[in-house]
Amino acid sequence: MRIANHHVPRITVFLLVLEFSIAILSVYLAAMLRFSSSSYPYNSPHNYFLYSAITFAVAIIACMSAFGMYNINYKNNLLNTLIRLASAQTAGFVLVILLFYLMPDLFLGRGILLLVTLISSLLICIARILVLKSSDVSMLKSRIIFLGCGDLANECRKLAKNSTSFNQYSVVGFIPTEGEICTVPADEVLIKTEDLTNFLLHNNVMEIVVSVINKRGCQFPLQELLDCKLHGIRVSDATAFIEREACQIRVESMQPGWLIFGEGFNQSLVRRFGKRCFDLAASLIIFIFAIPTMVCAALLIYLEDQGPILYRQERVGLNGTTYSVLKFRSMRLDAEASGTPQWATCNDPRITRIGKILRMLRIDELPQVFNVLKGEMSFVGPRPERPFFVDQLANEIPYYNMRHSIKPGITGMAQVRYSYAASKADTIQKLQYDLYYVKNNSLFLDMLIMIETIQVVLFGKGAR
C-alpha cells in the first residue's frame, strides 16, 4: 500500500487496525467482567467510557509502535515479539494512567485498567501469532518473475527472498536477456518456450520485474510487457521494486528520465508550510521534556574533563548553504588535533566515556533543536554533513547533492535505519535512504521516522 507516497506493507496496516480494535474490545470485555450486574459504565454520560477505550487503544498502539512491534525485522522471532509486547503493554499501562491523570473525565479505575491490560495483551498476542503464521502459507505468497539475470536481477532476488519481509514472494525464476552476464543461480534461469504473456499466465505469475540495467543494449520485449500489463500482470521496474521493498533508491540504477518524469519530489508551498509547523511543534515539545536530561548531560560533560559542554561545527544545509550546528561535545578536546576532519569509527578512541552514552542514546543531538527553531534545520531530514566530506562525496557519488534539496534533520530515515557512516560505502547506503525520503517526504513519513527514532533511543540501534 502507498500512504502519502510511502510504501507500507498491507499486513502492517492490517495488524495495526486489528490490534487497535482488539484494544478497544478489551476495555468492554473487562468492563463486562468487572461490572457484570450493572449497565454502568457502558451508558456513562457523554460517551466518556468510549473515549476512555479509544484513549487506551491509542496509548497501547503508540507504545507498541515505539517498541518496534510493527517493524518487519522482528516478524519471525516469537521470543522477541513476546518480550517487546510485554514491554509495550507495561509502557502503555503507565502512559494511560498519566493520560487519565491529566484528563480526569477519562477514567477506568485501577482494577479494570489492570484487567484491560491483561486481556488486551493475551488477545493481541494470539492475534499476532495467527496472522504472522498465516503469512508464511505459500498460498498467500505472490509469484514473481524477473526479466534479466545480471547483478541487478540478483539484488532484486535477494530482496524478494528476504525472510524478514512482510511482502512474501515465491520467486519463479529469471528470464535471461541478450548481452547480460548471468549472476543468478543457474537452476533459477527459465527457458521461455512461448509468448511472454502466456508463459506468465501458465506459471500463475502475478508480477514481472524488469531488472535489466541497460535496456537499450539488449533485445527488449517492450510490446510483450505492454501485453502482460493489459492482461492484469503487474509490470515493475527494478528501481521501483527496490524502492518499494527496501525504502531505498539505488544510485547505480537511477536514470535522469526517471527522476524528471517520475512521481514524488514534492516541495510545494503547502508541504513546506506544514513541515515548518511540524518542526516548531516537535522541537518545542522535545525541548520542554528534555530540559532535565540536557541539564544532566551538560553537568556530566563538564565534570568529566572540565571542557566545553557544547561545540559548534560547520555543516552543509539547504541548497548547499553552510551553518553552525550545535551538539553536546562527545569527543576529547584533541579529537582532530591534526586539523583534518575524520570519520567516526566503531569504538572510536576519541569518544569520551560520557560521550559514548550520549551517542548511544542520541542525547548529543538534542541542542540541535535550537537550529530547528532558527530555521536552519528540520526535525526530520537527511543528516547534515561537513563541507570537507561533501566536496569529496559529491565528486565521487552520483546524485549526492540531491539530499541538499531539503533541510537537513536531527533525525531521518538514514539515521534510524543505518549506523553512522564511516566510509564511502556506508555513505552510499545512507544516501539511498535519504533519496527515498527526499522523493517521498510527507507528514505521515515524518511521524513514522519519529516513532522509529524512539526505537533507536530505547534500544541503542546504530550508535557509534
N, C-alpha and C positions, 0 to 999 in steps of 0.2 A: 504494500500500500504506500501511496505517496500522500503525506500530510504536510502541507505547507512546503512542498518541494523536497522534503526529507523522506528517505526510504525507510519505512518501518515494517518489519515482518508482521504478517496478518496474525500469527499466533500470539505475538506480543500484545497486540491490541485486544485480541480475544481474551487472553489471560487477565489483562487489566480490567476489562469490563466485567468479566466473570467474577473476579475476586472483589471488585467494588460492590457488586450485587450481593455476594456472599457476606461481606462485612455488614451491609445494611440488614440482610436477613437474619444474621446472628443476633443483632440487637433485639429484633422482635421475638426470636426464639428464646432468648434469655429472659425477656420480659414475660413470656408465656409461662416459663418455669418458675419465675420469681413471684409473679402476681397471678397465679392460676385461678384464683377465686374472685378476681376483680377486673373490671374493664379498664381501670387505670393501669398504665399510663397511655394506652393506645388512643384514648379520646381526650388527651390533655389539651387545654385551651391553646389556640394559636398554632397548633401543629408543632409545638416545641419538641415533642418526642421524635417526630420525623426529622426535624432539624438536628436533633442530637444524634440520631442514627447516621445522618449524612455526614455530620462533623466527624464522628468516629470513623466512618469509611474513608473519608478524605485523609485523615491523620494516618490511618493504617497503610493506605496505598502510598502516601508520601514517604513514610518510613521504609516501606518495602522497596520503593524506587531508590531511596538513598542508600540502602544496603545491597543494591545490585541485584534484586530479585527479578528484574526484567532485563538483565544483561545476559545475552545469549551465551557468554563464555561459561556459565555455570549450569547449563542445561542438563548435562549428563551426570553430574556429581550429586547424588542424593544426599550424602552426609553434609556437603557444603550447603545445599539447599535448606536442610533442616536447621543447621546452625544459624544461617542468615535469617531464616523465617523466625526462629525463636528470638534473635536479637532485634529484628524489626518489630515484632509484636510487643516486646518489652519497651522499646523506644516509643512505639505508638501509644501504649498504655500511659506512659509518663506524659507524652505530648497531649493526650486527651484530657488528662487531669489538669494540665496547665491551661488548656483552652477553656475548659469548664469553669476554672477559677476566674479567668478573665471575662467570661460570658456566663454569669450566674443563671440566666434563664435556660441555658442548655445544661441539663443535669440528668445523670443516670443513677448516681448513687454508687458507693464503693462495692457493695455486694453484687449488684447487677453488672457493673463495669468489669469486675473480675470474671464473672460468668461469661460475659460477652467475649472477652479476650480469649478465654479457653475454647469456646465454641468456634469462634472465627479461625483460630489457629488450627484446630482439628479439621474443619471443613476446607479451609484453603489448602492445607497440606494434602488432603485426599484428592481435591480437585486438580491440584498441580501435578501430582503423580500420575493421575489418569490421563490428563491432557498431554503431558510430556512423553509418556509411554506410547500413547496412540500416535504421536507424531513420528515415531520410528517405524510404523507399519508401512510396508512397501507400497500399499495401495494409495497412500497419501503423498508419495514422492512424485515430483514432476520429472518426467522423462525428457532428457535433453541431449542434443547432438551439437557438436562443434564443427563448423566449416573451417578447416585448417588443421595443421598438425605440427606447427612450429612452436617457438618459445612462448608466444602469446597464448596459443591454444593450451599449452601445458600449464601456464599460470592460471588460466580460467578453470582448467580441470582441477587444480589443487583447491581453488575456492569452492567449486561445486561439490567436492568430496570432503570438505572440511566438516568433521563430525560435530563441531560446536555450533554450527549454523542452524537456525530455526528453519531456514529455507532448505528443505531436504530435496536433493536431486538424485535421480538414477541416471548416471552417465551411460548412454547407449554406445557412444563411440565418437570417432573423428573421421570426417570426410576429407581426404587429402586434396590439396590443390597443386597445380604445376609450379615448379620453381621454388618450392619450400623444402627446407631441410627438416625431416621428421624428428622430433624430440619427445614425442609421446610414446607410451608403451606400444610395441608393435601389435600385441594382441587386441588393442582397442581401436586399431585402424580399420575402417569399414570399406568394403568394396561395393560401390553403388552400381547396381545392375539395371536400374530403371530410372524413370523420371524422378527428380528430387522430391517433388510433392508426394507422389505415390509411395516413394521409399520411406518418407517420414510418416505418412499415414499408416502404412503397413506395420511400422515399428511403434505405433502409438506415441509418437514424439509430440510433445506439447510446445517445445521451443527449440529454435536453432540459433546458435550464437556465431556470428561471423567474426572469427578470430584470426584474420589474415592481416599482417602488418602492411604489406604493400599490395593494395588491391589492384593497382594498375599493372603490376608486374606478373600477373597470373591470369588465367582464363576464368574471369569472374562471372558466375551464373546469375547476373542481375535479374533477367526475366524469370528465371526459375524461383528466385527468392520472392519476387513480387507475387508469383502464382501461389507460393506457400502462404503468404500473408492473406491472400484472398480466400484461402481455404481454412482460415481460422488458426493457423500455426503462428505462434509468436516469433518474430524475427528481431533479434537484438544485435547490436554492435558490441564488440568486446569491451570497448571503453565504457559504455553504458552498463554492461553486465558487472564489470569490476566496481564501478561507482555504486551500483545497487547492492552488491554483496559485501564489499569491504569498506564502504563510505570513504573511498579514496578516488582520486582522478590520477591515473598513471601518466607521468610526464612523457614517457617514451612512446606512448601510443596516442598522444594528443595530436590533433591536426588543427591548424588555424581556422579552417572552414567550420569545424565542429564547434569551436569557441565562438565564432561570429554568429552562426545561424542557429545554434542550439539554444535551448531554454535555460533560464537561470540568470545569474549575474545581475540580480535586481538591486539597483542602487537608487531607487526612486525617492522623491522628497518625502513621501508618506513613510517609507521604510526608515529613512534616516531620522525623521522626527520621532517615530516610535522607538527606535533603538536608543536615541538620546534620552528619552523619558525613562526607558528601562534602565539605562546606565545610571542615571541620577538616583532613581529609587533604590536599585540594588546596592549601590555604593554607600548611600546614606544608612540603609538598614544594616549592612555588614559592618560599617564603621561604628555605629552605635553599640551593636552587640559585641564587637571585637575590642572595644576600648580596654577592658581589663586584661585581655590577652596581650594586647600591644604594650601596655604598661609593664607587664611581667617580662615580656620579651626584651624590652629596652633595658630593664634593670639587669637581667641576666647577661646580656651582651656587654654591658659596661663593667659588671663585676668580674667577668672572665679575664679581660686584658686591659681594662680602663681605656679602650679605644673608642672611636666614634661609633655611635649607635646606628645611624643611617649613612647610606652612601648614595651619591649621585653618579649616574653613568649615562653617557650619550647613547641613544638608541634611534633607530630609524622608524618613523611613523607614517602617517597617511601621505600618499603621493611622494614618498621619499624624503620628506622633511625630517629634520632631527629635533630631538627634545631630550631633556634630562629626566631619566626615570628614577623614582625613589624606591629604595628597598632597605630592609633591615640588613645590616652587614653580617654575613655568614662565613667570611673568609678572614684569614690573617691579614694584618696590615701590609705585609710584604708579598701579597698574593701574586702581584705582577711587577716584581721589583725590576725585571728586565725591561719593562716598558712595552712589551709585545703582548697583545691580547691572546689568551689561551682558552681552549675548550675546557669545560668542566668534565672531568672523567669520573668513572666509578671509583668510589673510595678515595676521592681526591684528597691528598695530604694537606692541601691549603685550607680546607674547611675546618673551622673550629668545632669543639665539642658541642657547644650550644648551637652553632650554625647547622650542624648535622640534623639536630632535632627540628630546628626551624624549617629546614628544607624538606624534611620528611613530611611534616605537617603543612607545608606551604605557607607557614606564618610569615616567612621572609617577604612574601609578595604583598602583604596587607597594606603597607604605606602607599602602594600604587593607587589606592582609592582616591588620593589627592590628585594624581594625574588624570584620573577619570573625571573627577569633579571639574578640573580645569579644561576638559575637552580634548586633552592630548591623547587619551586612550579610551577604549570602550571596556566594559566589563568582560565581554566575550569577544574574542577575535584572535588572529594569529599572534604568536609570541613575538614581541619586538626584539630585533637583533641589533648587534653593534655594527656601526658603519664599516669597520675593518673587515668583518666577516661578510657583510652584504656585498661589498665591492668584489670580493673573491667569488662568492657563491653565484652572483648574478652573471658572471662571465663563464661559469662552469656548468650551471644548471639551467636548462630551458624553462622559461615562464616563471622564474623565481620572483621577479619583481611584481607579478600579479598579486602576490599576497599584500602588497602595499596599496592596493586599490581601496582598501577599507582600513579603519583604525585598528591598531594592534590591541590586544586584550590582556587582562590579568590572567584569565583562563581561556581555554579554547579547545577545539576538538583534538588538535595535535597534542596539546598538553595532557589531556585526560586519557588519551589512548596510546601514547608513546612516551618513552622516557626522555630525559634530557638528551639533546643532540650533542654527540662527542666526535662526530666525523662527518664527512661529506655524505656517506651512505645513510646515516641517521637523519641528516638534514633533508635528503630527498624523500625519505619516508614521511617525515613530518610535513614537508611541503605538500605532499599528495593529500593529506588530511586537510591542510589549510586551503588548498584549491577547492576541495569539496565544500568547505564552509563558505568560501567566497562565492561559489556558484549557487549554493542552496540556502544561504543565510536567511533566517526568519526569526521572529519572536519565539515561535514554537521550538526551533532548534536551539536557540539561546537557553530556554528553560531546560531542555534535555541536558545540555552541557553543564548547566549549573548543578543539576542533580548528579551527574557523573563526577563533578568536582567534589561533591560531598563524599563520594566513594573513595576518591583519591586521598582526601584528608583522613577518612576513617581507617583506611587500610594501607596507607603509605605507598600506593602504587606509583611506580615511575620515579621515586625520589632518588636524588643523586647529590 
